[in-house]
């Protein structure tokens, strides 16, 4: 599935130029259910780090519902002790 223009632009503003191609490639490999929402959420949650992007994409494959909840409300991903 091709990436949406919104996901590509978000990726450009989130990742360093030297990481952009790898980030886009990683996103293109995820074309499962609700891919555009997953792409946007993974980009935002990654904080511009490729290893985190891959981790979030794997999380989306394992449990889509939980991932989408975190992707749409990132404040839930970190809870203070």
ZAPA-197155 format. One record per atom (N, C-alpha, C, O): residue number from 1; residue in one letter; chain; x negated, y negated, z. Coordinates in nm, 4 decimals. Each point is the difference from the previous one (the first is absolute). Last residue first. Example, Ala and Ser with C-alpha at 12.3 -4.5 7.8 and 13.67 -1.06 7.14 Angstrom:
residues 2
- 2 S A -1.2850 0.2250 0.7080
- 2 S A -0.0820 -0.1190 0.0060
- 2 S A 0.0770 -0.1090 0.0730
- 2 S A -0.0509 -0.1108 0.0169
- 1 A A 0.0219 0.6828 -0.0239
- 1 A A 0.0890 -0.1190 0.0000
- 1 A A -0.0900 -0.1200 0.0000
- 1 A A -0.1036 0.0019 0.0665
END
This chain:
residues 81
- 81 X A -0.5128 -0.6791 3.7728
- 81 X A 0.0171 0.0929 0.1133
- 81 X A 0.0668 -0.0713 0.1148
- 81 X A 0.0235 0.0602 0.1048
- 80 X A 0.0594 -0.1999 -0.6283
- 80 X A -0.0916 -0.0208 0.1133
- 80 X A 0.0290 0.0993 0.1126
- 80 X A 0.1146 0.0390 0.0222
- 79 X A -0.0336 0.0467 -0.5494
- 79 X A 0.0751 -0.0303 0.1210
- 79 X A -0.0993 -0.0197 0.1145
- 79 X A -0.0811 0.0884 0.0276
- 78 X A 0.1180 -0.0635 -0.5969
- 78 X A -0.0917 -0.0177 0.1127
- 78 X A 0.0834 -0.0403 0.1204
- 78 X A 0.0660 -0.1039 0.0002
- 77 X A 0.1535 0.1916 -0.4037
- 77 X A -0.1117 0.0931 -0.0126
- 77 X A -0.0966 -0.0099 0.1158
- 77 X A -0.0723 0.0956 0.0282
- 76 X A 0.4711 -0.3755 -0.1105
- 76 X A 0.0267 0.1275 0.0686
- 76 X A -0.1196 0.0939 -0.0025
- 76 X A -0.0041 0.0955 0.0776
- 75 X A 0.0133 -0.5151 -0.3084
- 75 X A -0.0172 -0.0213 0.1427
- 75 X A 0.0238 0.1293 0.0782
- 75 X A -0.0520 0.0163 0.1104
- 74 X A 0.1275 -0.0570 -0.5911
- 74 X A -0.1341 0.0380 0.0455
- 74 X A -0.0237 -0.0203 0.1493
- 74 X A -0.0892 0.0635 0.0562
- 73 X A 0.5068 0.0110 -0.3845
- 73 X A -0.0151 -0.0726 0.1254
- 73 X A -0.1347 0.0376 0.0612
- 73 X A -0.0054 0.0795 0.0938
- 72 X A 0.1259 0.0958 -0.5140
- 72 X A 0.0892 -0.1154 -0.0032
- 72 X A -0.0054 -0.0814 0.1285
- 72 X A 0.0451 -0.1146 0.0016
- 71 X A -0.3038 0.5126 -0.0542
- 71 X A -0.0335 -0.0875 -0.1119
- 71 X A 0.0852 -0.1247 -0.0050
- 71 X A -0.0461 -0.1055 -0.0438
- 70 X A 0.1358 0.4521 0.3624
- 70 X A -0.1225 -0.0740 0.0321
- 70 X A -0.0348 -0.1008 -0.1090
- 70 X A -0.0406 -0.1124 0.0293
- 69 X A 0.4057 0.3907 -0.1132
- 69 X A 0.0310 -0.0815 0.1175
- 69 X A -0.1219 -0.0827 0.0394
- 69 X A 0.0130 -0.1195 0.0267
- 68 X A -0.0656 0.4319 -0.3693
- 68 X A 0.0763 -0.1166 -0.0459
- 68 X A 0.0385 -0.0900 0.1167
- 68 X A 0.0036 -0.1222 -0.0148
- 67 X A -0.2235 0.5308 0.1154
- 67 X A -0.0879 -0.0929 -0.0713
- 67 X A 0.0758 -0.1259 -0.0413
- 67 X A -0.0480 -0.1113 0.0217
- 66 X A 0.2940 0.4620 0.1672
- 66 X A -0.0809 -0.0699 0.1006
- 66 X A -0.0905 -0.1012 -0.0666
- 66 X A -0.0134 -0.1126 0.0478
- 65 X A 0.2651 0.3851 -0.3364
- 65 X A 0.0883 -0.0851 0.0806
- 65 X A -0.0784 -0.0809 0.1039
- 65 X A 0.0226 -0.1200 0.0153
- 64 X A -0.2482 0.4478 -0.2894
- 64 X A 0.0392 -0.1212 -0.0706
- 64 X A 0.0828 -0.0942 0.0871
- 64 X A -0.0227 -0.1210 -0.0005
- 63 X A -0.3404 0.5080 0.0806
- 63 X A 0.1232 -0.0394 0.0666
- 63 X A 0.0450 -0.1359 -0.0544
- 63 X A -0.0316 -0.1046 0.0567
- 62 X A -0.3353 0.3512 -0.2568
- 62 X A 0.0346 0.0905 0.1091
- 62 X A 0.1349 -0.0335 0.0629
- 62 X A 0.0768 0.0901 0.0337
- 61 X A -0.2676 -0.3593 -0.3789
- 61 X A 0.0315 0.1314 -0.0553
- 61 X A 0.0450 0.0963 0.1091
- 61 X A 0.0836 0.0871 -0.0241
- 60 X A -0.2325 -0.5156 0.1445
- 60 X A 0.1263 -0.0121 -0.0720
- 60 X A 0.0423 0.1342 -0.0582
- 60 X A 0.1190 0.0313 -0.0045
- 59 X A -0.5393 -0.0672 0.2122
- 59 X A 0.1077 -0.0046 0.0984
- 59 X A 0.1364 -0.0083 -0.0658
- 59 X A 0.0967 0.0590 0.0481
- 58 X A -0.4803 -0.0913 -0.3159
- 58 X A 0.0183 0.1374 0.0477
- 58 X A 0.1136 0.0069 0.1009
- 58 X A 0.0792 0.0942 -0.0012
- 57 X A -0.1999 -0.5172 -0.1436
- 57 X A 0.0636 0.0733 -0.1097
- 57 X A 0.0224 0.1464 0.0376
- 57 X A 0.1036 0.0579 -0.0325
- 56 X A -0.3404 -0.3289 0.3372
- 56 X A 0.1422 -0.0346 -0.0036
- 56 X A 0.0725 0.0716 -0.1141
- 56 X A 0.1144 0.0421 0.0171
- 55 X A -0.5808 0.0144 0.0142
- 55 X A 0.0632 0.0575 0.1190
- 55 X A 0.1500 -0.0277 -0.0009
- 55 X A 0.0798 0.0895 0.0276
- 54 X A -0.3482 -0.2875 -0.3613
- 54 X A 0.0146 0.1434 -0.0227
- 54 X A 0.0720 0.0660 0.1172
- 54 X A 0.0836 0.0880 -0.0205
- 53 X A -0.1902 -0.5380 0.0700
- 53 X A 0.0976 0.0142 -0.1074
- 53 X A 0.0271 0.1477 -0.0252
- 53 X A 0.1156 0.0414 -0.0088
- 52 X A -0.4583 -0.1538 0.3057
- 52 X A 0.1324 -0.0149 0.0610
- 52 X A 0.1103 0.0150 -0.1053
- 52 X A 0.1058 0.0561 0.0284
- 51 X A -0.5493 -0.0518 -0.1744
- 51 X A 0.0254 0.1210 0.0790
- 51 X A 0.1360 -0.0081 0.0684
- 51 X A 0.0685 0.1015 0.0132
- 50 X A -0.2184 -0.4806 -0.2621
- 50 X A 0.0358 0.1150 -0.0837
- 50 X A 0.0316 0.1248 0.0809
- 50 X A 0.0949 0.0719 -0.0313
- 49 X A -0.0236 -0.5905 0.1847
- 49 X A -0.1010 0.1058 0.0134
- 49 X A 0.0466 0.1245 -0.0753
- 49 X A 0.1101 0.0501 0.0228
- 48 X A 0.1373 -0.4753 0.0596
- 48 X A -0.1057 -0.0182 -0.0990
- 48 X A -0.1104 0.1045 0.0069
- 48 X A -0.1059 -0.0183 -0.0599
- 47 X A 0.5124 0.0177 0.3291
- 47 X A -0.0883 -0.1083 0.0421
- 47 X A -0.1169 -0.0207 -0.0950
- 47 X A -0.1030 -0.0549 0.0393
- 46 X A 0.4979 0.3803 -0.0234
- 46 X A -0.1418 0.0345 -0.0165
- 46 X A -0.0939 -0.1080 0.0509
- 46 X A -0.1139 0.0290 0.0366
- 45 X A 0.6055 -0.0564 -0.0636
- 45 X A -0.0504 0.0669 0.1189
- 45 X A -0.1493 0.0294 -0.0071
- 45 X A -0.0638 0.0186 0.1036
- 44 X A 0.2867 -0.2162 -0.4781
- 44 X A 0.0079 -0.0893 0.1158
- 44 X A -0.0605 0.0640 0.1246
- 44 X A -0.0725 -0.0657 0.0746
- 43 X A 0.1009 0.3282 -0.4649
- 43 X A -0.0917 -0.1122 -0.0217
- 43 X A -0.0010 -0.0892 0.1232
- 43 X A -0.1066 -0.0355 0.0503
- 42 X A 0.4145 0.3875 -0.0553
- 42 X A -0.1371 0.0487 0.0185
- 42 X A -0.1015 -0.1124 -0.0181
- 42 X A -0.0984 -0.0073 0.0736
- 41 X A 0.5570 -0.0868 -0.1602
- 41 X A -0.0257 0.0244 0.1418
- 41 X A -0.1430 0.0427 0.0264
- 41 X A -0.0634 -0.0486 0.0937
- 40 X A 0.2048 -0.0061 -0.5426
- 40 X A -0.0053 -0.1297 0.0704
- 40 X A -0.0311 0.0189 0.1477
- 40 X A -0.0808 -0.0737 0.0566
- 39 X A 0.1397 0.4667 -0.3144
- 39 X A -0.1177 -0.0760 -0.0441
- 39 X A -0.0126 -0.1298 0.0777
- 39 X A -0.1064 -0.0305 0.0539
- 38 X A 0.4929 0.2898 0.0144
- 38 X A -0.1175 0.0626 0.0605
- 38 X A -0.1255 -0.0792 -0.0365
- 38 X A -0.0836 -0.0269 0.0862
- 37 X A 0.4840 -0.0978 -0.2904
- 37 X A 0.0028 -0.0359 0.1425
- 37 X A -0.1217 0.0559 0.0719
- 37 X A -0.0581 -0.0668 0.0856
- 36 X A 0.1098 0.1921 -0.5335
- 36 X A -0.0297 -0.1430 0.0101
- 36 X A 0.0000 -0.0472 0.1448
- 36 X A -0.0875 -0.0767 0.0401
- 35 X A 0.2031 0.5352 -0.1393
- 35 X A -0.1418 -0.0332 -0.0168
- 35 X A -0.0286 -0.1491 0.0155
- 35 X A -0.0998 -0.0367 0.0620
- 34 X A 0.4888 0.3805 0.0128
- 34 X A -0.0096 -0.1391 0.0448
- 34 X A -0.1433 -0.0543 -0.0105
- 34 X A -0.0477 -0.0695 0.0897
- 33 X A 0.0378 0.5741 -0.1649
- 33 X A 0.1215 -0.0730 0.0332
- 33 X A -0.0311 -0.1395 0.0562
- 33 X A -0.0876 -0.0160 0.0849
- 32 X A -0.3282 0.1972 -0.3302
- 32 X A 0.1128 0.0737 0.0564
- 32 X A 0.1181 -0.0933 0.0266
- 32 X A 0.0029 -0.1143 -0.0455
- 31 X A -0.4750 0.0613 -0.1325
- 31 X A 0.1172 -0.0356 -0.0796
- 31 X A 0.1231 0.0760 0.0470
- 31 X A 0.0911 0.0283 -0.0778
- 30 X A -0.6478 -0.1454 0.1612
- 30 X A 0.1201 0.0242 0.0809
- 30 X A 0.1217 -0.0441 -0.0800
- 30 X A 0.0257 -0.1195 -0.0144
- 29 X A -0.4587 0.0600 -0.1587
- 29 X A 0.0115 0.1440 0.0226
- 29 X A 0.1228 0.0340 0.0834
- 29 X A 0.0422 0.1156 0.0038
- 28 X A -0.1721 -0.5675 -0.0995
- 28 X A 0.0566 0.0653 -0.1185
- 28 X A 0.0173 0.1502 0.0194
- 28 X A 0.0840 0.0618 -0.0655
- 27 X A -0.3019 -0.3269 0.3986
- 27 X A 0.1442 -0.0241 -0.0028
- 27 X A 0.0663 0.0720 -0.1170
- 27 X A 0.1101 0.0533 0.0138
- 26 X A -0.5795 -0.0420 0.0191
- 26 X A 0.0603 0.0772 0.1089
- 26 X A 0.1519 -0.0156 -0.0008
- 26 X A 0.0729 0.0974 0.0186
- 25 X A -0.3161 -0.3619 -0.3203
- 25 X A -0.0015 0.1410 -0.0401
- 25 X A 0.0655 0.0873 0.1078
- 25 X A 0.0792 0.0888 -0.0314
- 24 X A -0.1418 -0.5435 0.1263
- 24 X A 0.1044 0.0176 -0.1014
- 24 X A 0.0086 0.1456 -0.0442
- 24 X A 0.1094 0.0536 -0.0181
- 23 X A -0.4579 -0.1660 0.3107
- 23 X A 0.1292 -0.0118 0.0682
- 23 X A 0.1146 0.0233 -0.0991
- 23 X A 0.0941 0.0736 0.0295
- 22 X A -0.5309 -0.0923 -0.1996
- 22 X A 0.0216 0.1236 0.0760
- 22 X A 0.1347 -0.0023 0.0715
- 22 X A 0.0692 0.1016 0.0059
- 21 X A -0.2009 -0.4920 -0.2370
- 21 X A 0.0246 0.1096 -0.0942
- 21 X A 0.0269 0.1320 0.0727
- 21 X A 0.0889 0.0756 -0.0392
- 20 X A -0.2076 -0.4622 0.3046
- 20 X A 0.1301 -0.0087 -0.0643
- 20 X A 0.0301 0.1177 -0.0928
- 20 X A 0.1083 0.0580 0.0079
- 19 X A -0.5136 -0.1889 0.2620
- 19 X A 0.0828 0.1140 0.0405
- 19 X A 0.1311 0.0093 -0.0773
- 19 X A 0.0714 0.0998 0.0104
- 18 X A -0.3958 -0.4578 -0.0615
- 18 X A -0.0741 0.1238 -0.0277
- 18 X A 0.0784 0.1260 0.0381
- 18 X A -0.0365 0.1101 -0.0412
- 17 X A 0.2164 -0.5538 0.1270
- 17 X A -0.0101 0.0291 -0.1437
- 17 X A -0.0719 0.1319 -0.0306
- 17 X A 0.0374 0.0707 -0.0936
- 16 X A 0.2228 -0.1111 0.5558
- 16 X A -0.1148 -0.0702 -0.0575
- 16 X A -0.0114 0.0395 -0.1473
- 16 X A 0.0379 0.1109 -0.0376
- 15 X A 0.4460 -0.0853 0.2727
- 15 X A -0.1277 0.0697 -0.0114
- 15 X A -0.1075 -0.0892 -0.0610
- 15 X A 0.0280 -0.0874 -0.0820
- 14 X A 0.4223 -0.0772 0.1523
- 14 X A -0.0348 0.0731 0.1222
- 14 X A -0.1403 0.0588 -0.0051
- 14 X A -0.0716 -0.0022 0.1002
- 13 X A 0.3019 -0.2369 -0.4612
- 13 X A -0.0190 -0.0940 0.1108
- 13 X A -0.0465 0.0693 0.1279
- 13 X A -0.0450 -0.0665 0.0933
- 12 X A 0.1373 0.3219 -0.4876
- 12 X A -0.1031 -0.0999 -0.0344
- 12 X A -0.0274 -0.0948 0.1159
- 12 X A -0.1144 -0.0400 0.0218
- 11 X A 0.4704 0.3484 0.0172
- 11 X A -0.1288 0.0693 0.0057
- 11 X A -0.1145 -0.0976 -0.0278
- 11 X A -0.1027 0.0032 0.0678
- 10 X A 0.5385 -0.1546 -0.1229
- 10 X A -0.0271 0.0176 0.1425
- 10 X A -0.1355 0.0672 0.0195
- 10 X A -0.0751 -0.0349 0.0911
- 9 X A 0.2296 -0.0009 -0.5290
- 9 X A -0.0367 -0.1320 0.0519
- 9 X A -0.0326 0.0084 0.1485
- 9 X A -0.0963 -0.0619 0.0453
- 8 X A 0.2557 0.4531 -0.2528
- 8 X A -0.1316 -0.0351 -0.0545
- 8 X A -0.0465 -0.1340 0.0563
- 8 X A -0.1161 -0.0134 0.0386
- 7 X A 0.5512 0.1544 0.0687
- 7 X A -0.0999 0.0820 0.0684
- 7 X A -0.1414 -0.0336 -0.0482
- 7 X A -0.0931 -0.0070 0.0802
- 6 X A 0.4547 -0.2048 -0.2977
- 6 X A -0.0091 -0.0466 0.1388
- 6 X A -0.1075 0.0781 0.0768
- 6 X A -0.0782 -0.0590 0.0747
- 5 X A 0.1918 0.1876 -0.5129
- 5 X A -0.0799 -0.1231 -0.0024
- 5 X A -0.0191 -0.0531 0.1418
- 5 X A -0.1054 -0.0545 0.0329
- 4 X A 0.1786 0.5784 -0.0821
- 4 X A 0.0773 -0.1219 -0.0252
- 4 X A -0.0942 -0.1200 0.0006
- 4 X A -0.1082 0.0043 0.0587
- 3 X A -0.0536 0.4945 -0.2048
- 3 X A 0.0158 -0.0883 0.1156
- 3 X A 0.0817 -0.1223 -0.0380
- 3 X A -0.0106 -0.0510 -0.1115
- 2 X A 0.0656 0.5390 -0.1321
- 2 X A -0.0805 -0.1230 -0.0012
- 2 X A 0.0300 -0.0852 0.1234
- 2 X A 0.1116 -0.0017 0.0519
- 1 X A -0.0825 0.5424 -0.0831
- 1 X A 0.0843 -0.1175 0.0000
- 1 X A -0.0888 -0.1238 0.0000
- 1 X A -0.0909 -0.0117 0.0822
END
